Amino acid sequence: MYQDIFIYRCSKNTSYTELESLFNRLADSVTVRIRDISHGAFDERANVFSSIIAALHKRDAYHDETPLITVLKTADNEYFLLLSINCDVKEEVTESILANVFHSNNFETLRLLGGSPHSKQESEKYWAGILEDEEALPVGMVANARCTRERAEEVLTVSPDITGALRNPANNNINLESLCATIWGSIACKYFEAESILIESKHENGKLFRIPLKVDTTSKFIDSYAFTEMQFRNALDYDNLFFDELEAASSCDFAASMAFSVGFYNRYRYAPLLRTLHAGIPYKLRHLESSDMPMRIYCHYSDTIMRIRYNYDVGLVKNAGIFSIHSAFSDMLERFLSSSRNVNVNKIFLRPDKESPEQRNKEFISNTLAKSEMFRVYDPRDLDKFSSKCSRVSKFSEETILEEGKLADALYMLTSGKIVVETVGKDRTVKIIHVLRPGNVFGIECLLNDPTVDFTYRAVTELVELIRIPKNLLKDELTLHPKLNTIIMNIQSNQLNKLAKLLASKDVTS
């Protein structure tokens, strides 16, 4: 369930007492969590602020979930209110909540990337011109014919040398989002043996949050990049219509004419808002829209590293494996950044991977679980069978894995990164009570009669990787391996004792 986020900057003389009065008026209609991020330098606070918004922006809410207000204290007497509310909530309910929180139903819609939006009619006319080349449309049908509806996900890292090259002053004028989209479009052309192709690009601006980009490989790569960059710039002015309106106006069936979707996520994207938003004005950040493309590519970029999250239909990559596709992307990006911009698409080599996604995941999970105390009772063959029914999960900074008050439906083992365990005290302030590190497990509540989670588990490193063990699978295994039940109960007992001591020492209920 997607969410809209309303961002409100309180006036500089706002006191916590005034906020408390506001929260009391809301009663139980809104959940309130207060976080103090006022420590550290301004840039550090701005980046944390940005990461929190990014995580809320991508967060899926339950259908009947109470709206959430995240209060961020960024300095003495400086507060931001982040109101997350389901986009499907009835308009009158939303208006009532806005009136109670902001004393106004009026808000400004954030245009993060700027632009001077034209009318809906002018926007339709512009996109009709971009989409008039019918030769660029049908190739996606080939992709759909190969799809199996079975999806896999991988998070792969781009070489640190490439990230270093991006900081080279010679590359200051490069629009990384346009460049990556051009590379992915070129790879799609190579894969589908087409000269030009449409790919979907995420567009967090205006009404049009998904735009069709045309990538042409008949000219030099530098010219293709310039054409993509022009489309990105024009999209800032011609995004005054929704995706379904664009599809209807252009008579294009994008699900049948596109196979690749590319999103570019910079965790620092919202940092400027900490300085630029005016006090007393509610700003709306419209919910992100999901994609139904067979290949969904998410580029996560930070100052130190770029990671690519691939969510794809397994049938799509049988002729060109995900590692081959990732290698092609990395090679083209490195070549463009380090050379005279002369990238030859014909030198891309795509081939099937030696192992299937299922084999890679099973091997990783089996090897990891074999090192855990929980699964020492298994012989290798049984562990392989068990591992094939588990899955790998990746979360980025500030994203939650389990939330306090929600239901646990799986057991998790942390394999990389750090997670904080936190709760909300009676004063509504978020209290961190524990830090989980690789090897720790959590979510044992899924085995209880009441699987409600008592704490929130939140990623605090740039990337967190986990193994997810579904509760039904785990319950079946407890019958087959009675010793496993004893091990899990011991782990739970140790965790509860440790958390009880931490709760007592931190006085969470005060």
N, C-alpha and C positions, 0 to 999 in steps of 0.2 A: 504494500500500500504506500503510494508516494506521498510526500509531504511538501507543503509550502512552508517557508520560514519567513517570519516577520522579525526584523531587526530594529531595535529601538534603543537609542542612546539617551540616557537620563541626563538631566542638567547637572552642571558641575557641583551644585550645592545640594544635590539629593543625598539624604541621609538613609542609613539602613532602616531607621525607624519608619520613615515614609514608605519604604518598600514593604516592610512588614505589614503595614496597614493595608497596602494594596493586596498582598497575598491573602490576608484574612478575609477581604471582601470576595475573593475568588472561591473561597471555601474549598470544596472537593472537585470543582469543575475543571481545575487545571492542576497538574503535578508540577511542583517547583523544586529545582535543584540549584544550589548556589555554589559556585566555584571561584576561588581566589587565585587569579593568575597575575597578580600585581607585582610579583617578584621578578628581578632580572632587568636587563636593558630593554628599551622600547622595542627594538627589532625582535627580540626574543618573545616579548609579550604579544606582539602583532602576529608572529608566526604561530604561536599557540592558539590565539584567537581565530586565525584562519583555518588551522587544522580542525578545530572544534566545529566550525561552520561546515567545513567540507564533510566531516563525518556525519553530522546531522542531515546534511543535504542528501547523502547517499543511503541513509538509514531507512529500512523498511519498517513501517509501523503496523501494528495489529489493526484489524478492521474497526474494532470497537475501542481502540486505545484512547485514553484521556489525553488531551493536548498537553504538551510539555513546555514549560518555561525553564530555560537554562539561564541563570543569572551569572554574568561574568563580572567580577570586580577586577578592573584593569589598573586602578590606581586608587589613592585615597579619595573617597567620595566620588569615584567614577565607576558607573555601572552600565552594562549593556544587557538588554533583555532579548533573548533569542526564543521566539515562540514557534514551536513546531506543531503543525496541525494538518491532519489528513486532508488531501485535496478533495476527497469525496464527501467531506462533511457538508451538511446543508448550509446554504448561504446565510440563512438567518441565524444559525448557530454560530457561524464564524463571525458574523457582525456583532453578535452579543458578546463574544469573547473579546473581540478587538475593542469594543466600547468599554468593557470593564478594565482591560489592561492599559489601553492607550488613551481612553476618554475620547476616542474618535474612530469612525469607520473609514476615514480617508487615509490612504497610504500612497507612497510613491513606489513604482516598480523599478527595481534596480536594473540598470543596463551596465553591466560590468565592463563591457568592451566599448561602450560609447556608440557613436553613429547617430545619424539624423534620419529616423525612420520615415519612409514614404508611406503612402496610403496602401490599403490592402490591394486595391486595383493595380497600383503601380508595381507592387511586389509581385503580383500574379504575372504581370506582363514581363517583368525581368526574368523570372524563372522559366517562363515559356520559351524565352530566347535561349537560355542555357540548355534546356531540355529538348530542343527541336531536332537535335541530331539523333535520329532513330537508330542509327547503327550502334550507338553507345548503350542502348537499352536492353537487348535480349540476352546478353551473355549470362546474366544471373540465373536464367532458367536452367542452364547447364549445372550450376551449383545446386539448385534446389533438387534436380534429378538425382544428385549424388547424396543427398542428405538422408540420414538414418533416424533423426530425432533423438539420437543418443548424444549427450553433450559431455565434454571434458573441459578441464581448466588447468592451465599452467601459468606460473609466474616465472619469467626468465629475466635475467639481468643483462643489461647492455654494458659493454666493456667500460671500465673507469676511464680509459684513455679517451673515449669518445666524449664523456662528460667533461674531461679536461679540455678537449678541443673546443667545446662550446664556450668556454671562458676565454678563449683566445680573442684578443681585440679585433682580429681580422674577421671574426664571425659575429661581431656585435649587431650587424644589421639583418641577421637571419631571423626569420619568423619560424621558430622551431615547429610550431603546430602545422603551418603550411608545408614545411619541408617533409615532416613525417607523413602527412596525408599524401603528398606527391609520391613518396617512396612506396607507401602501401598500395596506392593506385597502380603504380608501375608493376609491382609484384603481382597484383590481381590480373593486370593485362597479360603478363607473362604466363600466369597460371591458366588463364582461360583462352590463351592464344588470340588475344584481341588487340587492336591498335588503340582503342579508346574504351573507357569504361566509366560507369558511375559507381561511386562509393558513398556511403553515408558518413557524415561527420557530425559529432556532437557540437552544438552551438548554444552556449549558455548566455543567451542574449535575446531580448525581445520575445516574441511569441513562438518563433520558429526554433525549437531546440534540437531539431535534426535537419540537416541540410544535405541535399544531393550535390556532390562535387563531381565534375567531369575531369578525368585525368586522361591526357592524350600523350601517346608515346611515339608519334610519327615525327616529332621534332626533337631537338636537343633537350636533354634533361633540364638544363638551366631555364629553357623557355617553358617547359611543362611546369616547373616550379613557379615561374613568374605568373603563369595563367592561373594556377591554384591560389597563389597569393592574392591575385585580383579578385577571385571569387570570394575569398574570405573577407576582403575589404568591402566588397559590394554587399555581402550578406549582412553587414552591420546596418546598412540603410534599407535593405529589402527583406526585413524579417517581421513584417507586420501582418502575419497570418500564421495559423497553426499548420502542423504537418499534414493533417487530414484534409485541410482546406487546399493546401498546395497540391496534394495528390489528386483531389477532385478537379481543381482548375487546370492542371496539366494533363489530365486523363492518363497519368502514368501509374502503373501498378509497381510501386517500388519494391514490394516483396518479391516480385518476379524479375526485377531488372537490376537488383543490387545484391551482392553477397557479402561484402565487407563493410563493417561499421567501425569507425575509428573515433575514440575519445581521448582527449589530452587533459590530464589532471595535474595541476601544479598545486601542491599543498599550501603554497604561499599566496594563492590567487586572491584571497579575501583580505590579506593583511592591510592593504591601503584603506579599507573601510574603517579601521580602528581610528584613523586620523581624519577621514574626510566626511563621515556622516554627521549631519547636524542634529543637535539635541532636540527632543520633542517631536520628531517626525518619524512615524512608522514606515519602514521600507520593506517591500516584499521581494523575496527571492523565490521565484517560481520553481516548483518541483522539477527534478530531472525526469526525463522520459526514458523508458526502457527501449531497447532495440530488439527486433525480431530477426536480425540478420544471422545467417549461418556462422559467420566469422565475426566475433566481437572483440576488438582490440582496444585495450585501455593503456595508454602511455602514462605512467606515473613518474613525474620528474621532480627532483629536488636539487639542491646545490651540489650534492655529492654523488648522486647516482641516478640512473634511469632504469626503471623496471617496466616490463611489458607484461600485462595480464591478458592472456588469451582465453577466451571462453568460446568454444567452437563445437560445431557438429562434427562428430568423429568421421562421418562419411565424407566430409569435405576435404580432409587432409590425407586421404589414402594414397593419392598420387604425388603429394608433396607434404612431407611430415612437418610438424610444428617446429622442430629444431632446424630443419632446412629453411623454412620460411623465416624464422627468427634470425638465422645466420645471414640470409640474403638482406634482410632489413639492416642489420648491424653493419655489414660490409658496405652497402650503399651509403649509409649515413656517414660512416668513417671516411669513405672515399670523397664524398662531397665536402666534408669539413676540412680535410687535410690536403686536398689537391686543388686544381684549377677549376673546380666545379664540373669537370667533364665526367659524368657518370653514364656508362653504357648499359642500358637495360638488357641488352642481348647477352651480356656476360653473367646474368643471373642464372644459377643452376639450382633447380628444385628437384628434389628426389624424396622418395618415401623414407621415413625413419626406420631404423633397424628394429625398434621395439614399438609396440602399440602403446597408447596412453594408459590403457588398463594394466599392461605388463609393468610399465615404469612405476606407476603408483603402487601396485601390489608389492613390487620389490622394495620400494622405499619404506612403505608402511610395515612390511614384514621384518625388514632389517631393524627398523626403529623399535618396534614392539618387542623384538627378541631381547633387546637390552634392558627392558623394563622389568621390574620385580613382579608386576602383575601377570605377565605372560610367560614366566619361566616354566609353568606347568605344561606348556604346549610343546608337542614335537614339531619339527619344521614343516611337515606336510599339513598338519592341522592349522598351524599359524598362517601358512600361505592361503589356505581356504578362507580362514577368518579375515585376513587382510584384504582379500578381494571384495569383501562386502563393506569395508570402511572407505573413507574418503579423506582427501587433503583439503584444508581450508586455509585461505590467506586473508588476513585483515591488515589494514593500514592504520597509521597513527590516529588515535582518538576513536576508532571504531569499536563498538561493543560486540562481545561474543555472546554473553548472557546478561540479561537485565534483571535487576531486583524486582520481585513481584510477578515475573513472567514464568512460564512453564519450561522446564528443561526437557528436551526430547533426545538428548544424546550425552555421552561422556566424551570429554575432550582431553587430549594429551598435547601439551605445548612442546613443539620441536625446535622453534627458533624465535628469538625476540623475548620481550618481557610484557607481562600483563599485570595490571594492578587490580586488587580486589578492594572494592569500596562500598560504602553504604551511606545513607543519608540520615543525619541525626535529627533530633526534634527541632533544632533550629534551622532545618532544611539545608544545612551545609554538607557538602560531600566530604566524607572522611576516608582517606586511604588507610586501610588496615593491614594490607599484606601485598607482597610482590611475588608473582609466580615466574619461575624461570624454566628453561628447557628441561623436560622430564617430569614436571609436575602435571597432575591430572585434576580435573574439576568437572562439575556437572553430575556428580554422583546422585543428586536429588532425582534424576530421571528414573531411578530404580525404586523410589519411595512411593507410597500410596498417594502422598501429596507432593507432586514434583515441583512445587513452587520454589523459585530460586530466592535465597535470602540476601544475596549480594549482587553487585554489578561487576562484570569482568571486562576491563577496558584495555585495549592495546596502547602502549606508551612508547614503543619503538617504531621506527619508520615502517617496518614490516614485521608481522607476526605470522608464523606458520603453525598449523595444528593438524592433528589427526582426529577425525570425528568418527565416533563409534555409535551407531544408532541404538537407541534403548532396546528395541525389540530384538536386535541381534545380541545385545549384551545379556538380556534376560534368558534367551535360549542357551547361551553359553554357560550361564550359571547352573543350569540343569545338567549340562554335559560335563562340566568341570566344577564340582562342589568346592574344591580348594580355592577357586577364583573368588567365590563369595567371601570366604574368610579374609583373603588378601584385600579385597575392596573394603570390607568392613573395618579392617585395621587402618587402611589409608584414611577412610572417612573419620574414624575415631581420632587419629593423630591430627588431622586437619581441624576438626572441631575443637580439640584441646588447644591447639595453637591459636586459632581464631578467638577463642574465649579469652585467652591471656592477652592477646592484642587488643580486643575490644575493651577489656578492663583497664589496660594501661593507657589507652587513648581516650577513655571516657566518652565514647561515641554517643551515648544516649543523653549527654548533658545538653 
